[in-house]
Amino acid sequence: MELTNEILQDHYADPYHCGECEQANFVAQRTDDGRDCKMLVALIVDEGTISEAWFEADGCEVCESLASMLMQRVEGQSAKSLDSLQTLELLRAANASDDSLVLSYSCRDLPIQTLSAALETNVNQLDDDLTGGTQFGGPSLREEC
């Protein structure tokens, strides 16, 4: 799907906080098998507030652009009161200026699903047996292709 919306094109060309977040304390990874998109969201949550939001993605341009917009939008917000439906509406508004851009449900939903899962996965509280000392480093998902 080619991006025709200038805002989405800008976020794809120069994404906000795309890359590794070494000090993340909330992390999740999700895939959308139907579109072959993969996403990892890493957050630094301090005293209930999202102080930093990062993502790594290997997916379509729309999915990656929306992830960039979402990371920018959620920083500074309370992790407990984050309303993903409200955020989804804001992302849909980016589409409003260009009727020729039709976003599939999965493209809109994967970044939000991954963010929601990350907010529920505090890596500091995981049992050592589950994490096995694994780091979230290595090549970004985009570099693996």
Summary of the structure (lengths in Angstrom):
residues: 145
radius of gyration: 14.9
end to end distance: 18.2
largest distance: 49.5
contacts: 450
relative contact order: 0.23
helix: 35%
strand: 21%
